[in-house]
């Protein structure tokens, strides 16, 4: 982990390599999707309901990745679960990504209900970022992830209603 420029308190612009790894893990379903011959793929084939929400969603999602990777806490190591709070938030983040993978498994096996898509595939990724932010004491990531969750949910629900 590298620290370059102090932003405030114990937050720095820097580089956390595990941020890239955690992002890659979250992207695995999209990477393997072409291997599945899906009869229907509503997530990929959604009609766009709002250009503004789409832009906001992309900016917030990209910001989560950037903040996770490039904002570091002074007292954190590359990997740390030194107290009960860190352990709890880390375990929740792991549980969230595992539930997300369960949702993708359901989706890939034809269970493409609105609930499966909205809960497992839409809600869980922003929550993953929120809990990584809480684990790493990265308030900027945590707040951005919460806003991303709301915008992502409203946007995808609107897109699904149009389809």
Secondary structure, DSSP 8 states (H G I E B T S, - for coil): -EEEEEEETTEEEEE-HHHHHHHHHHHHHHHHGGGS--S--TTTT---S-HHHHHHHHHHHHHHHHHHHHEEETT--SS---SHHHHHHHHHHHHHHHHHHHHHHHHHTT---HHIIIIIIIIHHHHHHHHHHHHTT-HHHHHHHHHHHHHHHHHHHHHHHH-
